[in-house]
Amino acid sequence: MSFVSPEFALLCLLFFPMYWGLASHPRAQRAMLLLSGYALYASWAWTFVVQLWVYSVGIWALGAWLGRKPEQRLPWCVALTLSVGCLILFKYAEFLRSSLVALLDAVGFHPSLPVWDLVAPVGISFLTFQAITYLVLVARQPASVRPLSQVLLFLCFWPTLFAGPILRAERFFEQLDAGTSGQPREALVALYVIVLGAAQKLVLATWLADTWVDPVFKSPEQYGGLALIAAMVGYTLQIMLDFGGYTLIVTGLALLLGFELPVNFRQPYLARNLQDFWTRWHVSLSSFIRDYIYIPMGGNRLGFARTQANVLFGMVLSGVWHGPNWTFVVWGLLHGMGVVAVNLYRRASGPALPGWLAQTMTLLFVALAWVFFRAESLEAAGRMLQSVYFNGHEFWQVPPGPMLALLALVVVFLALSRHAAALQVGVVAWLKASSVWVVCAVLSLCVFGVVALGPSGVPGFIYYRF
């Protein structure tokens, strides 16, 4: 069930009053939250519920084993192997099989390996990384072992269940132990970010997908070069508005549940280099790779060359994490090489670039790399890039109305990005100073506007794929 569907909105109107009404009965409230997570997961497929429960029980058992044997390496090795092994089994087994077959074909062998046809549970990549944060927490602090009910709740916490952000175990359990998770936290902020996220996803991201991204990426040969560039720019905005909008929605929902989620975006398209970009884009993923992979591999403690190798490995892994396709490998490799290039430039004491130029170059690089992220295959990405200059259409052939609308959206988006935090503070302060009737009227007007300008159906979120 989508978080922007009418059915989900109706369920929220029924769920939250009952949830808040149980604030004085925390055990019953947590049980309701647990059941609601499994119920939402079941709306995708009942088999997913069984898989989630078995996986969660397994993580709890592995954590209990780690807690009892903190001095031994075997429990940790088994825990890491099994937790990551499930991700590889469901998500990457067929990719590895087909890649192996292609490699053997290239060297003259023609094996017939059985197709591995498994449906990966929704959000398995996010679920795996969250499970790892719990296992690492227990390995470092054996006393932090949690009972089964709390591990089940952590891994089926529905605001982060489908597409993150990656919520670390220690942060979740700290809020659970604080006893403040029963009542809504910063309700006006929650409503603001939910409406803003819905507007970003349903209105802006959907318009970009329907007008530029989907038709042009599907048949790049039918468009002129400027239209192809517009589609690349459109996808650069679409993925930010789509995933950023999703994150805002689930952040608001979590606040209404009494939980605070980690910040996942810090205006990434204002970044002045790729290092800066990765401190702003998908922060919960980039910080996970930094803390759980890059630093354990040695980080920057083993010399400059080893540091660059660690950076490159971490970025390629971030690409592979997104999906079993060589396009994601190339996307991660491009960003890895870009970060290494930034480090080499700094090591050579290159002159500092003007802020506007550094930001523009970074944004152009990111937009170019997004082509591989969006394309279905490396061949499709190659056709998209090649068709910018080598096709049978005039370069400047483009519909003027949609082009002007896209340019206006880019300008407004970048301008508002610089003042997003101040804008939120100002709007929330105004709502706090207003009467309940004014707040209800403004909220109703905004919801009506989103529904009226949005699509007729329920669009999916890009990151539900991962």
N, C-alpha and C positions, 0 to 999 in steps of 0.2 A: 504494500500500500504506500502510495506516494505521500510525502508530507505536504504537498500542495493540492491534494485532491479534495473535493467536497466531502467525501466520506470521512477522511481524516479530520477535517475541520469539525464535522458534526460529532465525531467521537471525542474530540478534545473538549467540546462544550459539555459533554456528559462525564468525561473522565476527571478533569481537573477539580470540579467542585467536590466529588467524592474523595479524591486524593487528598485535597486540603482538609477535608472534614475528618480525616484519620490522623491528623498531625499529633494529636494527643495519644495515639496508639501506634508508635513507630514500627513495631513488628508487623502489624496488619498493613501499615502503609507500605513498608518495604515488600511485603508479599504481593500487594497490588501492583507495585512497580515491576516486580519480577514477572508476574503473570502477563502484564501488559506488553513487556518486551517480547516474550515468547509468542503472544497472540499476534503482534505485528509481524514477527518473523514468519509465522504460519501463514500470513496473508500472501506470502510469496510462494511457499510450498511447504507442505507438512513434513516432507523429508528433511528440509532444512532445520526444523525444530529438533528432530531426533539427532541430527549431526551436531547441532550447537550444544545440545545437552550432553551428549557423549564426550565431545571435545572439552567442554567446561569441567565435567567431572574428572576427565583425565588430567587437565591442568591443575585442578585442586589436589588430586592424588600425587602428582609430581611435586607440587609445592610442599605438601606434607612430608614427602620423602626427603626433599632438600632440607627442610627444617630440622628433621631428625638426624641427618648425616651431613652437617654443614662442612665438616673437615674433609669429606671425600669428594673426588672429582667425578666418580661414576654417576651419581644422581644428576649432577648438572649436565653431563654429556648426554645422558638418556633424555632428560627433560628438553634440552635444546633440539636434539635430533627429532624427537617425536612431534614437538610443537611446530617446527619448521617443516618437517616431513609431510605433515598433512597439507600444508600450503603447496608444496611441490607436487604432491600426489594429485590434488584436485585441479590445480591451476596450470602446472607446467609440464606434466607428464607427456601429454600429446605433442606439445611444442618441442620437447626434447626428442621424442620419437621421430617426428617429421624432420627435424634438423639433422638427426643422425642418418636417416634414410637418404636425405639430400646429399650429405657429405660422402656417404659410401657410394652413392650413384656417381658422384663426380670423380671418384678414383677407380671406377670400373666394377664395383660390387653392386649387386642388385638384390638386397635382402627383402624379405616380406615380413615385416614386423606387424603384429596385431595393433589395430587402432585402439587407443585408450579413450573411451567415450564416457567421461564423467562430467556431471554438471557441478561446477563450483558454487558453493553457497554464496549468497549475496554478501559482500563486504568481508570476504575471507582474509584479504590482505590486511585490512584494518584490525580485524579480530586477532590475527596471529601476532601482530606487533604489540597489541595491548596485552595479550597473554604473556609475551616475552617480558614486558615490563614487570609483571607480577612475579615471574620466576626469578628475574634478576633481583628484585626487591627481597625475596625470601633468601636467595643465595647470599646476599650481602648482610641481611638482618634476619637471621633464622627466627627470631621472636615475632616477626611480622606475618607469620602464617595465619591465614584467615579460615574461618569455618566455611563449609561447603556453600551455605546459603549466600554468604557475601561474595564468594567467587562467582557463583552463578549470576548474581545481580550485577556484578562488575562487567562480566562478559556479555550480558544481554541488556545493558543499559541502553535503551532504544534511541536516545538522541545521537549516540555515537556508533550505533550498531551497524548501520548500512554504509556510511561513507565518511566516518570520522567526524571531527578531528581525532587524532590518536590521543586518547586520554590515559595518562600513566596511572598505574595502580596506586602509587603512594598518594597522588593528588586526590583520587577518588575516595580512598579510604579515610584520608584526613577529613574530608568533608562529611563522610558518613559518620565518623566518630564524633565530630563536633556537635552533632545533634541539631544542626541548623538546616538540614535538607528537607524538612517537612513542609515548610512554608515558602511561598514565592519570594525570590530574591530580586530586588530592583525591578518591580513589575513594569514600570513605565519604560525602562530601558529594554526589557524583554519584548514588550509590544512594539517599540520603535524598531528594533532590529528584525523582528519577524515580518513586519510590514515592508520594511526596506528590502529585506532579502527576497520576499515574494515579488516585489516590483522588479528587482534586478533579474530574477529568474523568468517570471511569467511574461513580463512585458519586453524588457530590453534584450535579454539573451535569446528569447524565442524569436523576436523580430530579426535579430542578426542571423540566426540559424536559417530561418525561412527565406530571407531576402538575399543573403550573400553566401553563407558558408556551405550549407548543404547542396544547393544546386551547382555551385561552381566547383566544389571539391569532387562532386559526383561525375561531372563531365567537363574538365578543364579545357579540352580541345575546342569547345563551343564558344569560348569567351576570349575577349581581347586581353592584352597584358595588364591594362589598368584594372579591369574587373578582377583578374586573378590576384593582383596586389591588394585590392579592396577586400577580397575574401580572406586573405591572410591576416589583414588588419582586423577584419570582422571576427575571425576566430580568436585572435589575441584578446579581443574584448569579451567575446562570448564565453570563453572558458573561465575568465576572471569573474564575470557577472554570474555565471552559472554556479561555479563551485563556491565563490565568495557569497553568493546569495544563499546557497544551501547552508553554508557554515553559519551565516547570520540567523537563519531560521532555527537551526538546531541549538544554537547558542541561546536564543530566546526561549525555546521550549525547555532547555535544561534549567534556565533561571527560574521559570515557572515551577519547575520541580524542586527548586531549592539548591541546585548544583551550578557551579561555575566551570565552564569549559576553557581549555587553553586558547589563547589568541592564535588564529591560524593565518591571518593575513595582516600585513602592515603596509598597505599601499605599495605593492611590489613594483608597479610600473613607474614609480618615482625613483627606483634604484639607479645608482650611478656606476655600478659595475656588477658583475655576476656574483661576486661574493656578497655584496649588499643585497642583490636580488634574492639569494637563498636565505637571508635572514628575515625576508619579508614574505616570501611565497611559501605556502603550505608549511608553515613553521613547525607544526607538530611532526611532520615527516622529516624535514631537514634536521631538526634538533634530535630526533630519534636516531637518525643515521650518524650524527655527530657523536652522541653520547654512548650509543650501544655498539657502534661498528668502528667509526673513524678513530676515536680515542683508544679503545681496546687494541686496535691494530698498531698503535704507537703514536697516532696523532702527528704532532709536529715536533716530537721529542727525539726523533732518530735521524735528523739531518734533513736538508732541503729536498734532496732527490726522493727520499723515502716519503716525505710529506706529500709531494706531488703524486706519487704512486697511490698513497692512501686516499687522497682527494679524488683521483680519477676512478679508483675502485668504488668509492662511496657514491659518486654520481652515476656511474653505470648501474650500480645496484638500485639506485632510486628509479632509474628508467625501467629496469627489469621488473621491479616491484609493481609497476603499473599494469603490466600485462605480458602474456606470452607471445610477443611479436618482435621481430627484428627492428621495427620502427621505434619501439621504446628503447631498445639497446642503443640505437644511433642517437636518439634524443638525449639519453643520459650521457653518452660519449661526447656529444657536442658540448653539453654544459660542463662536463668534466674538463675537456680541453680548454674551454673558455676560462674556467676558474684558474687552471694552471697557467694560461697565458697572462692573466691578470697578475698572478704571483711572480712570474718571470719579469714582467714589465716593472713591477715594484722593486724587484731585486736589482734590476739594471738601473734603478733610480731614474726612470723615465719621467718627463715633466708632467705635472698635474694638468689634466684637461679642464677646460671650462665646464662648469656644472651642466649647462644646457647640452653641450656636445657629448659629455659622458653619458648623460641620461638618454639622449637620442640613440647613441651607438648601442647601448645596452638594450634598449627597447627593440631596435631593429634586429639585433642578434636573437633575442627571445622570440620575436615574431617569426623569424626564419626557422628556428628550431621547432616551433609549434607545428609547422607543416608536417614534419615526421610524426609528431605526436597524434595529429588528426588523421593522417592518411591510413588507409587500410593495409598498405604494403609499401615496401621500399620502391617498387616500380611505380605505384600511384604517386608517391611523393616526388619521384623523379619526373614524372609527367607533369605534375603541377608546377614544379620549378622551371622545367624546360619550356613549358607553354607560355611563360611570361614574355619571352622574346621570340620563340620559334613556333609560331602557329600561323594559320591562314587568315587570321582576323586582324583588323587594324588595332594598334595598341590602345588608342584613345577611345575606342568604341565602348561606351558604358552608359547606362540610363542615368540622366542627370539628377532626377529627383532622389532616388535612393542613395546616390553618391553624395549629394549635399547633406542628406540626413545622416549618413555615416560620418562625414567630416565633422558635422555639428556634434554628434555623440562623442567622438574622440576628444574634441576640444573641451566639451563640458565635463566629460569624465575625468580628464587629467586635471582640469581646474578644480573640480570638487574634491579630488583625491587629496589635494594639499590641505584641505580644510575639513576633512571628514570628521576627525575627532572633535574639533570645535563645534561643528554643525550638530553632532549628536548631543554634546553637552548643552548647547543652546536650546535645542528642541525639547529635550527632556526637562530642562529647567522651566521652560514655558509651560509644558504640560503639568508639571508639579504645581505651578502657580495658578493653574486654571481649575475650574469647577469640574466635577464628575461629568456633568452634562456636556460640557465643551469637549472633554476628552473623548467621550463616547461618540459625539458628533464627528469629530475629526477622524477618529479611527474608522467609523462607518464610511465616511466619505472616501478615505484612502482605500479601504477594502473594495468598495464599489468601483473605484477607478481602476484598480488592479484587475478585477474580474472583467470589467468592460473592455479594457485594452488588451487583456491576455488572450491566449488561444482558446478555441472551443473545447479542445480535449485536455488531457493531463499529460504534459511533456515529461519525459524522464530526465534525470540528472546525469550529467556526463560521468561523474565519479561513482555512480552506481555500478559501472562496468568493472571497477577495481576492488 
